[in-house]
Amino acid sequence: MLLFAVALVSGTMLIWPLLRGRAGGPWVSAQQATLLINREDALVVDVRDPGEYGACHVIGAKNVSLADLESNPEVAKRKDKALVVYDDNGQRAAKAVGALKKAGFTKVYNLTGGLAGWQQAGLPVEKS
């Protein structure tokens, strides 16, 4: 029984990254996101509420609500260009990534850890 439990936990740990990559992903680390920003001119999209955005956000990020995501002119013109989407922890961003992929966007990435992950990596933020 103990051996079975160990095997189950080990298998779950191996499969989890694959499942996570499908749900609301692909996911990128803060470091990978900076490469996308610097090398591919990725647009960073903050899908949090305006109040949350105003308190603190990734430098240069555009605040776009989930409801307005596909119709936002700045986002709409980037269907084939890199977009890095984030929120506080990846939940709303996962919905946004899914919606954008469904709408035909080809290079959409979810920032692992959201804004907290960005800050933990020591990367700059600003207030509005």
Secondary structure, 3 states (H helix, E strand, C coil): CHHHHHHHHHHHHHHHHHHHHHCCCCEECHHHHHHHHHHHCCEEEECCCHHHHHHCEECCCEECCCCCCCCCHHHHCCCCCCEEEECCCCHHHHHHHHHHHHCCCCCEEEECCHHHHHHHCCCCEECC
